[in-house]
Amino acid sequence: MKYKIDLHVHSKNSGDNNADPEESIERAIEQGLDGIAFTEHYSFEASEPAERLKEKYGAAIMIFRGVEFSAAEGHCLIFGVDTDRLSIKHAPVREIVRIVNHHGGVVIPSHPYRGGNSMGDLLFELPGITAVEGCNGVNMHAMNVRAMDAAGKLNLPYTGGSDAHEPNDVGSCYTEFDDEVTEKNFLELLRAGRYRGVDTRKISRMPMP
């Protein structure tokens, strides 16, 4: 059995949209996802409302929390640490990777080839990243192809996430894990790399020119 988790979801707690986290969870359940990760902008505390929804929805779907963090060079997804307690605000991404890894977390550069707030080819100079976000639901297809290609060259896995800013977009991209995912083994499985990003949008099936 494959486990499908949308690893990149925003709600109104990111400050740039009006999405209700409960509606996003319900959408994820409708889409047949096994998990959803709230990665609010810049702050781990911002996803606290999602934590309180675990009791209500925990029997139907796993709810994870992370952060889409802003390094000096661009955005990255961080899981496994409370970034609010670390002195990494606007730090260079190399320093962020070092500190997050030291505290047991993982760093995954998000939408690396979108342009603004993205790492681009800096990926090739970032030892210690766990994966690359290869399938992003906001990206154009060509941007995702470049990210997946970079992951392959780095011998790293690539994740998928909708980057949803409204409930209807949840699940447009997700990460498909080969192993059973639990809250306890989530970080371990991210490090193990037995997963891949999936893009459900029609554009993902269009041939490249």
C-alpha positions in Angstrom: 0.0 0.0 0.0 1.2 3.5 -0.9 0.8 6.4 1.5 -0.2 9.7 -0.1 0.7 12.9 1.8 0.4 16.5 0.6 3.6 17.9 2.1 3.0 21.6 1.3 -0.2 23.3 2.4 -1.0 26.8 3.6 -4.0 28.2 5.5 -5.1 31.6 6.6 -2.5 31.2 9.3 0.2 31.9 6.7 -1.2 35.4 6.4 -1.6 35.5 2.7 -5.0 33.7 2.1 -8.3 32.9 3.8 -8.2 29.1 3.7 -9.6 27.5 6.8 -7.3 24.6 7.9 -10.3 22.4 8.7 -11.7 22.8 5.2 -8.3 21.9 3.8 -8.2 18.7 5.9 -11.7 17.8 4.8 -10.6 18.3 1.2 -7.6 16.1 1.7 -9.9 13.3 3.1 -12.1 13.7 0.0 -9.1 13.4 -2.2 -8.1 10.1 -0.6 -4.9 11.4 1.0 -3.4 9.6 4.0 -1.9 12.8 5.3 -1.6 16.5 5.0 1.2 18.8 6.2 0.6 22.4 7.1 3.7 24.4 6.3 2.8 28.0 7.2 5.1 30.7 6.1 8.1 31.5 8.3 6.6 30.4 11.7 6.1 26.9 13.3 3.7 28.4 15.8 1.4 29.5 13.0 0.3 25.9 12.4 -0.8 25.4 16.0 -4.5 25.5 15.0 -3.9 22.4 12.9 -2.5 20.6 15.9 -5.8 21.0 17.7 -7.6 19.4 14.8 -5.8 16.1 15.2 -8.3 14.9 17.9 -11.2 15.5 15.6 -9.7 14.1 12.3 -7.0 11.8 13.5 -8.9 8.6 12.8 -9.4 9.7 9.1 -6.1 11.4 8.2 -2.6 12.2 9.6 -1.9 15.8 10.2 1.7 17.0 10.2 3.2 20.4 10.9 6.3 22.0 9.3 7.3 25.4 8.1 8.0 27.0 4.7 10.9 29.0 5.9 12.6 31.9 4.2 16.3 31.5 4.0 18.4 34.4 2.7 18.5 32.8 -0.8 14.9 31.4 -1.0 12.3 29.2 0.5 12.6 25.7 2.0 10.3 23.3 3.8 11.5 22.3 7.3 10.1 19.4 9.3 11.0 18.1 12.7 12.1 21.2 14.6 10.4 24.3 16.0 12.1 26.9 13.9 10.7 29.7 16.2 13.2 28.5 18.8 16.2 28.5 16.5 18.3 31.6 15.7 18.0 31.2 11.9 15.7 34.0 10.8 16.9 35.2 7.3 20.1 33.2 7.8 22.0 31.8 4.8 20.5 28.5 3.7 23.8 26.6 4.4 23.6 27.7 8.0 19.9 26.8 8.2 20.6 23.3 6.9 23.4 22.8 9.4 21.4 24.0 12.4 18.2 22.1 11.5 20.1 18.9 10.9 21.9 19.3 14.2 18.5 19.5 15.9 17.2 16.4 14.2 15.1 18.1 11.5 15.1 18.0 7.7 15.4 20.6 5.0 13.7 20.4 1.6 14.2 23.3 -0.8 10.7 24.3 -2.1 9.8 25.1 -5.7 13.5 25.6 -6.5 13.1 26.8 -10.1 10.1 29.1 -9.8 12.1 32.3 -9.8 11.7 34.6 -6.8 12.1 33.1 -3.4 13.6 30.0 -4.9 17.1 28.4 -4.6 17.7 27.6 -8.3 21.1 25.9 -9.0 22.2 26.7 -5.5 20.8 23.2 -4.8 24.1 21.8 -6.2 26.0 23.6 -3.4 23.8 22.5 -0.5 25.2 19.4 1.3 22.8 18.1 3.9 19.4 18.7 2.3 17.1 15.7 2.6 15.2 16.0 -0.7 14.1 18.5 -3.3 10.5 19.5 -3.9 10.0 18.2 -7.4 6.2 18.5 -7.8 4.7 21.7 -6.7 1.0 22.4 -7.5 1.6 26.1 -8.2 4.6 25.6 -10.6 4.5 25.4 -14.3 5.3 21.9 -15.6 8.7 22.9 -16.8 9.7 24.2 -13.4 8.9 20.9 -11.8 10.8 19.0 -14.5 13.9 21.0 -13.7 13.5 20.3 -10.0 13.1 16.6 -10.6 16.1 16.6 -12.9 18.2 18.4 -10.3 17.1 15.8 -7.7 18.2 13.0 -10.0 21.6 14.6 -10.6 22.1 15.0 -6.8 21.0 11.4 -6.2 18.2 12.8 -3.9 14.5 11.9 -3.7 11.9 14.5 -4.7 8.7 15.3 -2.9 5.3 16.6 -4.0 3.1 19.2 -2.4 0.2 21.3 -3.6 1.4 24.6 -2.2 -2.3 25.1 -1.7 -3.6 28.5 -0.6 -7.2 27.4 -0.8 -8.8 24.0 0.0 -9.8 23.1 -3.5 -6.1 22.9 -4.5 -5.1 20.4 -1.7 -3.9 17.2 -3.2 -3.1 18.6 -6.7 0.4 17.4 -6.0 1.4 15.0 -3.2 4.2 12.7 -2.0 3.7 8.9 -2.5 5.6 6.9 0.2 6.4 3.2 -0.4 6.2 2.4 3.3 3.6 2.9 6.0 3.8 6.4 7.4 3.1 7.3 11.0 3.7 10.3 13.1 6.6 8.5 14.8 8.4 7.4 11.6 7.7 10.4 9.4 11.1 12.0 9.6 12.9 8.7 9.4 11.0 7.9 6.1 11.8 11.4 4.7 15.5 10.6 5.3 15.2 7.1 3.8 14.0 8.5 0.5 11.5 5.7 -0.5 9.0 8.1 -2.0 8.4 10.3 -5.0 6.3 13.4 -5.9 3.1 13.0 -7.9 1.5 15.7 -10.0 -2.2 15.0 -10.6 -2.8 18.0 -12.9 -3.4 17.3 -16.6 -0.4 19.4 -17.5 1.9 16.8 -15.8 1.0 14.4 -18.5 1.8 16.7 -21.4 4.9 15.7 -23.4 7.8 18.0 -23.2 8.6 19.9 -26.5 
